[in-house]
Amino acid sequence: MRYQIVGKNIEITQAIESKIVRKLEYLEKYFIIKDETPCRVVVSVQSHVHKIEVTINTKAGILRGEVATNDLYSAIDLVVDKLEDQIRRVKTRYDRTHREKLGKTFVLDEIKDLDLKDEEPVKTKTIHVDALDLDEAIGRMEMLGHTFFIYKDIDENRIAVVYKRKAGGYGLIEVLD
């Protein structure tokens, strides 16, 4: 992987960097990660709380984990555990529902995040909407750790949004022309 390790309010020492790289290389046992695969790691400290955010853009999708603890080294271990859980969940879901498509990979360009404050958009993102079926959209949403996912329904050929319901399960919003 091509690592980009950034520190906010903390200097990234050689020991910290080698620990992060060594732990993230462990993920290669689940699938092949090429040398040019980008991996962004942001380590920050605020009020004695160490936070680590990892984003890996693989051919299988975007893996993202975020952990905040009082100890930096335990945060590194915990974020790798989170990433492992994401990989296992997605692989299991695809194994069950798309056995014939298991060899195919997908790429997510961007996801739209709206942070609303006083009912005015503070941040706006443009996304590329991929043509997927419902199971694939749920898988990507789970892998990203988001509560919703926008996609183009491959069967209906229109925009749809799948989301996690507070009561459990998933909801689907379909856009009519």
Backbone bond lengths (Angstrom), bond angles and torsions (degrees), N, CA, C in turn:
res aa  C-N    CA-C-N  psi(-1)  N-CA   C-N-CA  omega(-1)  CA-C   N-CA-C  phi
1 M - - - 1.457 - - 1.525 108.89 -
2 R 1.307 114.79 155.70 1.458 121.59 175.67 1.535 106.40 -99.48
3 Y 1.322 116.15 105.45 1.460 121.45 -173.29 1.525 111.33 -88.04
4 Q 1.325 114.64 138.31 1.454 122.06 170.65 1.527 105.09 -126.79
5 I 1.322 116.03 102.33 1.463 121.25 -176.23 1.523 107.92 -107.32
6 V 1.334 115.22 120.54 1.455 122.09 -174.79 1.523 108.79 -120.28
7 G 1.323 116.42 138.51 1.455 121.31 176.56 1.514 111.44 -112.10
8 K 1.322 115.82 135.15 1.461 121.24 174.87 1.524 107.02 -118.49
9 N 1.316 116.36 118.29 1.462 123.19 -176.34 1.525 111.86 64.12
10 I 1.328 117.24 22.13 1.463 122.22 177.90 1.523 108.05 -154.62
11 E 1.334 115.35 141.82 1.463 120.04 175.30 1.521 107.96 -89.03
12 I 1.318 116.59 129.80 1.461 121.40 179.69 1.527 107.77 -83.58
13 T 1.325 116.10 105.91 1.462 120.99 179.47 1.523 109.70 -81.76
14 Q 1.324 115.29 169.12 1.464 120.67 178.16 1.529 110.22 -61.85
15 A 1.338 117.34 -37.33 1.471 121.20 -179.89 1.530 111.10 -64.85
16 I 1.320 116.61 -43.63 1.470 120.52 179.04 1.524 109.81 -64.50
17 E 1.333 116.33 -46.16 1.461 120.24 -179.01 1.526 111.66 -61.87
18 S 1.330 117.41 -43.95 1.471 119.53 -179.07 1.523 111.38 -67.25
19 K 1.327 118.01 -35.75 1.470 121.20 177.03 1.533 110.28 -63.81
20 I 1.330 116.92 -44.46 1.464 121.21 179.85 1.526 110.51 -63.10
21 V 1.326 116.88 -48.01 1.467 120.92 -178.45 1.519 110.49 -63.11
22 R 1.332 117.29 -45.12 1.472 121.28 -179.37 1.529 111.22 -60.32
23 K 1.316 117.11 -42.92 1.464 120.90 -179.37 1.531 111.75 -68.93
24 L 1.326 117.50 -41.51 1.460 120.22 -178.62 1.526 112.12 -71.41
25 E 1.320 117.80 -28.85 1.468 120.29 176.12 1.524 110.94 -63.69
26 Y 1.311 117.10 -22.94 1.464 122.47 178.67 1.531 111.54 -62.15
27 L 1.336 117.17 -25.97 1.468 121.19 -179.38 1.526 112.35 -68.29
28 E 1.327 117.79 -17.11 1.460 121.25 -177.70 1.521 112.72 -66.37
29 K 1.322 117.79 -12.71 1.466 119.26 177.84 1.532 111.55 -71.67
30 Y 1.333 117.82 -18.39 1.454 121.34 -178.41 1.524 112.80 -86.75
31 F 1.313 117.75 -34.44 1.461 121.96 177.98 1.520 108.54 -161.84
32 I 1.325 115.51 165.61 1.461 120.48 -177.76 1.524 108.97 -77.45
33 I 1.321 115.13 124.12 1.457 121.46 177.25 1.527 106.95 -113.12
34 K 1.315 116.83 119.57 1.462 121.08 -178.10 1.526 111.00 -74.25
35 D 1.339 115.18 159.58 1.465 121.02 -179.33 1.522 112.72 -62.30
36 E 1.337 116.97 -30.82 1.464 119.70 -178.04 1.528 113.12 -86.96
37 T 1.331 117.91 1.24 1.465 121.44 178.66 1.529 109.34 -65.42
38 P 1.349 117.93 121.35 1.463 119.60 -178.14 1.532 112.31 -75.36
39 C 1.322 114.37 137.20 1.467 121.48 176.91 1.520 107.29 -133.74
40 R 1.321 116.83 115.28 1.470 121.42 -179.74 1.521 108.77 -105.80
41 V 1.325 114.93 127.20 1.456 121.72 179.05 1.525 107.72 -122.84
42 V 1.329 116.36 125.38 1.460 121.40 177.07 1.523 107.53 -116.96
43 V 1.327 115.64 119.18 1.460 121.96 178.26 1.520 106.64 -109.79
44 S 1.331 116.61 127.00 1.460 119.42 -179.98 1.519 110.02 -136.52
45 V 1.321 114.61 153.84 1.463 121.31 177.57 1.519 107.43 -128.69
46 Q 1.332 114.87 131.10 1.451 120.00 176.97 1.518 107.60 -148.58
47 S 1.303 116.95 120.77 1.474 122.87 -179.86 1.525 111.39 54.31
48 H 1.322 117.10 48.26 1.475 124.46 177.93 1.524 113.47 64.13
49 V 1.310 117.81 14.81 1.466 121.51 176.05 1.524 107.69 -107.52
50 H 1.338 115.24 122.83 1.462 121.49 179.27 1.522 108.59 -93.62
51 K 1.320 115.32 124.71 1.462 120.88 -179.20 1.523 107.97 -118.95
52 I 1.327 115.85 135.41 1.460 120.50 177.22 1.520 108.53 -129.04
53 E 1.332 115.41 130.81 1.464 122.69 178.37 1.523 107.41 -121.21
54 V 1.334 116.96 128.88 1.462 121.90 179.86 1.527 108.52 -124.32
55 T 1.323 116.35 130.50 1.460 122.41 175.59 1.523 107.98 -129.90
56 I 1.342 116.16 121.95 1.459 121.86 179.85 1.522 107.67 -120.74
57 N 1.322 116.28 122.76 1.468 121.74 178.47 1.519 109.05 -95.08
58 T 1.328 117.86 92.59 1.457 121.87 -179.77 1.522 109.66 -98.37
59 K 1.328 116.03 170.05 1.463 119.97 175.21 1.524 110.29 -67.41
60 A 1.321 117.05 -22.56 1.461 121.28 179.40 1.521 111.94 -83.93
61 G 1.326 117.95 -1.72 1.450 121.30 179.99 1.515 111.06 127.17
62 I 1.298 115.89 -174.11 1.458 121.69 -178.53 1.519 108.85 -94.90
63 L 1.327 115.86 126.31 1.459 121.49 174.07 1.522 106.60 -103.13
64 R 1.342 116.30 132.54 1.455 119.44 -178.53 1.515 109.91 -141.56
65 G 1.324 115.60 132.78 1.456 120.99 176.99 1.512 110.08 -139.36
66 E 1.324 115.49 146.52 1.461 121.24 -178.98 1.524 108.14 -144.24
67 V 1.344 116.67 129.29 1.461 121.61 -179.13 1.526 108.68 -140.66
68 A 1.328 116.56 142.80 1.461 122.12 175.27 1.526 108.70 -129.97
69 T 1.341 116.95 122.80 1.467 122.70 178.06 1.526 108.81 -142.38
70 N 1.333 115.20 177.69 1.458 120.40 177.66 1.519 112.47 -80.48
71 D 1.341 118.29 -17.03 1.455 122.70 -177.40 1.527 109.87 -119.32
72 L 1.325 117.29 125.12 1.461 121.95 -176.78 1.520 112.11 -62.89
73 Y 1.330 117.53 -43.66 1.461 119.91 -175.97 1.531 112.00 -68.90
74 S 1.320 117.34 -34.31 1.465 118.21 175.15 1.534 110.43 -71.32
75 A 1.333 117.62 -31.36 1.467 120.74 176.22 1.525 110.43 -63.87
76 I 1.331 116.98 -39.05 1.469 120.84 177.58 1.524 109.81 -62.07
77 D 1.331 116.71 -46.80 1.468 120.53 179.10 1.525 111.43 -60.96
78 L 1.331 116.67 -43.75 1.463 120.84 -177.37 1.525 112.52 -67.44
79 V 1.332 117.88 -37.47 1.462 119.43 -179.72 1.528 110.43 -69.54
80 V 1.329 118.07 -34.81 1.470 120.49 176.14 1.526 109.62 -67.04
81 D 1.338 117.39 -38.81 1.469 120.53 175.89 1.528 110.90 -60.53
82 K 1.339 116.83 -41.78 1.465 120.54 178.03 1.523 111.35 -61.64
83 L 1.324 116.34 -43.71 1.466 120.53 179.60 1.526 110.82 -64.36
84 E 1.335 117.08 -39.55 1.467 120.70 177.02 1.525 110.83 -61.53
85 D 1.327 116.60 -43.77 1.466 120.43 178.80 1.529 111.01 -61.19
86 Q 1.336 117.33 -41.79 1.466 120.74 177.72 1.520 110.74 -59.60
87 I 1.326 116.11 -46.67 1.465 120.70 -178.47 1.520 110.24 -61.47
88 R 1.332 117.49 -46.21 1.467 121.06 -179.72 1.522 111.67 -62.28
89 R 1.341 117.65 -43.58 1.466 121.22 179.82 1.518 111.37 -60.72
90 V 1.306 116.06 -47.36 1.460 120.03 -177.80 1.521 110.83 -66.86
91 K 1.331 117.34 -43.77 1.465 119.78 -179.98 1.523 110.86 -63.55
92 T 1.327 117.95 -39.49 1.458 121.28 178.96 1.524 110.68 -65.87
93 R 1.329 116.84 -44.76 1.466 120.85 179.77 1.523 110.53 -60.67
94 Y 1.314 117.36 -47.24 1.463 120.28 -179.87 1.514 112.00 -69.08
95 D 1.300 116.94 -33.70 1.459 119.80 178.21 1.526 110.20 -63.63
96 R 1.331 116.87 -40.26 1.460 120.88 -179.19 1.522 113.09 -74.00
97 T 1.314 117.38 -40.67 1.462 119.82 -171.04 1.523 115.10 -99.54
98 H 1.315 117.24 -23.03 1.466 119.79 -175.05 1.521 111.09 -135.96
99 R 1.292 117.47 58.02 1.463 119.97 -178.12 1.524 112.25 -56.43
100 E 1.328 116.90 -39.58 1.465 119.65 -178.34 1.527 112.27 -74.87
101 K 1.333 117.77 -21.01 1.462 121.11 -178.29 1.527 112.38 -98.43
102 L 1.324 117.94 5.26 1.463 120.81 -172.19 1.521 112.52 -59.34
103 G 1.321 117.47 -32.20 1.456 120.24 -178.84 1.510 113.53 -75.32
104 K 1.330 117.05 -19.62 1.462 120.46 -178.89 1.526 109.79 -78.82
105 T 1.317 115.52 151.01 1.462 120.20 178.47 1.517 109.40 -121.93
106 F 1.312 114.74 166.60 1.448 119.22 179.29 1.522 109.38 -135.75
107 V 1.304 115.66 159.81 1.453 121.44 -179.42 1.525 108.09 -130.58
108 L 1.303 116.02 132.13 1.462 121.23 176.17 1.520 108.15 -104.22
109 D 1.318 117.55 121.72 1.465 120.62 -176.89 1.527 111.13 -74.60
110 E 1.312 116.50 -60.99 1.456 120.40 -179.58 1.521 109.47 -152.08
111 I 1.329 116.08 159.64 1.459 120.80 176.50 1.530 107.64 -123.64
112 K 1.299 115.65 146.56 1.457 120.17 -176.53 1.528 109.46 -87.88
113 D 1.333 115.62 121.87 1.456 121.55 176.46 1.520 108.03 -116.37
114 L 1.306 117.51 123.53 1.452 121.19 175.39 1.513 108.66 -113.34
115 D 1.313 116.99 121.02 1.447 122.83 177.21 1.525 106.12 -106.94
116 L 1.327 116.77 96.23 1.457 120.59 -173.63 1.523 111.35 -87.84
117 K 1.322 115.93 130.33 1.454 121.97 175.74 1.525 105.96 -138.80
118 D 1.286 116.78 124.45 1.463 122.60 -175.80 1.527 111.20 56.59
119 E 1.319 115.86 35.34 1.461 123.86 175.41 1.524 114.16 60.78
120 E 1.323 118.24 19.68 1.455 121.39 176.13 1.523 108.43 -119.49
121 P 1.340 117.70 134.26 1.465 119.24 178.24 1.524 111.36 -63.02
122 V 1.319 115.64 129.33 1.451 121.62 177.84 1.523 109.72 -94.67
123 K 1.334 115.45 -33.06 1.455 120.72 -178.18 1.523 108.28 -137.56
124 T 1.305 116.59 135.41 1.456 121.61 179.29 1.520 108.70 -127.80
125 K 1.327 116.49 135.44 1.462 121.81 176.79 1.514 109.15 -125.06
126 T 1.311 115.55 147.94 1.454 122.30 174.25 1.519 107.24 -101.26
127 I 1.321 116.69 135.09 1.459 119.54 -177.84 1.515 110.70 -121.24
128 H 1.315 114.73 156.60 1.459 122.34 170.26 1.523 105.79 -99.27
129 V 1.308 118.02 126.14 1.457 121.95 -176.49 1.523 108.59 -96.79
130 D 1.344 116.14 118.62 1.456 121.50 179.73 1.519 110.93 -86.61
131 A 1.321 116.63 148.99 1.463 122.46 175.07 1.524 108.07 -81.75
132 L 1.338 116.61 115.75 1.462 123.02 -176.07 1.514 109.73 -139.70
133 D 1.343 115.57 165.06 1.456 117.82 167.67 1.527 107.60 -94.88
134 L 1.320 117.58 173.94 1.460 122.15 -173.87 1.525 112.13 -60.25
135 D 1.341 118.09 -43.05 1.464 120.76 -178.89 1.522 112.02 -63.05
136 E 1.325 117.17 -39.83 1.461 120.59 178.11 1.530 110.49 -65.67
137 A 1.323 117.53 -40.22 1.463 121.46 179.41 1.527 110.86 -64.42
138 I 1.331 117.10 -41.77 1.470 120.71 177.33 1.521 109.56 -63.47
139 G 1.316 117.43 -41.16 1.463 121.13 178.90 1.517 112.29 -60.91
140 R 1.320 117.05 -43.85 1.466 120.16 178.45 1.525 111.43 -66.29
141 M 1.335 116.72 -40.46 1.456 120.50 178.80 1.524 110.06 -60.99
142 E 1.336 116.93 -44.77 1.461 121.61 179.27 1.523 111.01 -63.43
143 M 1.338 116.50 -42.84 1.454 120.31 -178.14 1.527 111.13 -63.43
144 L 1.322 116.92 -37.24 1.455 121.07 179.19 1.527 112.31 -77.83
145 G 1.330 117.18 -18.50 1.457 120.26 -177.15 1.516 112.43 75.85
146 H 1.325 116.78 23.09 1.463 120.98 179.87 1.528 110.09 -93.89
147 T 1.339 115.99 166.96 1.459 120.67 179.10 1.522 111.97 -99.02
148 F 1.340 117.39 -5.09 1.458 120.82 176.05 1.522 109.13 -149.76
149 F 1.338 115.99 163.08 1.462 120.71 178.61 1.526 108.84 -151.43
150 I 1.327 116.72 130.21 1.461 122.82 179.89 1.525 108.22 -98.73
151 Y 1.330 116.58 132.19 1.462 120.36 -179.25 1.525 109.56 -152.86
152 K 1.333 116.03 170.52 1.463 121.44 175.43 1.521 107.14 -103.19
153 D 1.326 116.97 118.27 1.460 121.66 -178.86 1.521 109.33 -65.41
154 I 1.320 115.79 121.46 1.464 121.55 -175.27 1.528 111.78 -67.91
155 D 1.336 117.56 -30.36 1.466 121.25 -179.02 1.529 111.95 -80.76
156 E 1.333 117.00 -42.47 1.467 122.22 -176.42 1.528 112.97 -91.36
157 N 1.339 117.33 -15.25 1.460 123.56 -179.28 1.533 111.73 57.78
158 R 1.349 116.23 44.63 1.457 120.76 176.26 1.527 109.77 -148.42
159 I 1.314 115.97 163.64 1.459 122.48 -177.47 1.525 109.71 -69.81
160 A 1.346 115.24 140.37 1.461 121.34 177.24 1.528 108.62 -143.46
161 V 1.331 115.57 158.18 1.460 122.27 177.24 1.521 107.78 -128.67
162 V 1.330 116.37 124.19 1.457 120.82 173.81 1.531 106.57 -103.02
163 Y 1.344 116.62 142.05 1.459 119.60 -177.53 1.525 110.05 -144.56
164 K 1.352 114.84 158.18 1.465 120.66 175.83 1.520 108.31 -85.67
165 R 1.326 115.49 133.01 1.461 120.32 177.99 1.522 109.56 -88.77
166 K 1.323 117.53 143.55 1.462 121.14 178.36 1.516 111.31 -62.14
167 A 1.338 116.49 -31.46 1.466 121.21 -179.60 1.527 111.50 -79.87
168 G 1.334 117.10 -2.37 1.460 121.25 -178.00 1.511 110.82 104.68
169 G 1.303 116.44 153.47 1.453 121.32 -178.95 1.518 111.20 84.93
170 Y 1.328 115.17 -167.51 1.459 121.10 -176.99 1.518 110.15 -125.25
171 G 1.332 115.75 152.48 1.451 122.40 173.66 1.517 109.03 -117.40
172 L 1.323 116.28 159.70 1.459 121.23 -179.43 1.523 109.16 -134.21
173 I 1.329 116.20 128.53 1.458 122.26 174.78 1.519 106.67 -112.17
174 E 1.337 116.15 122.64 1.458 121.30 178.73 1.522 108.94 -108.81
175 V 1.314 116.95 135.80 1.456 122.65 -179.30 1.522 108.88 -92.09
176 L 1.339 116.16 127.68 1.462 120.94 177.18 1.518 109.28 -91.95
177 D 1.322 116.17 146.29 1.470 120.80 179.16 1.507 111.22 -78.78
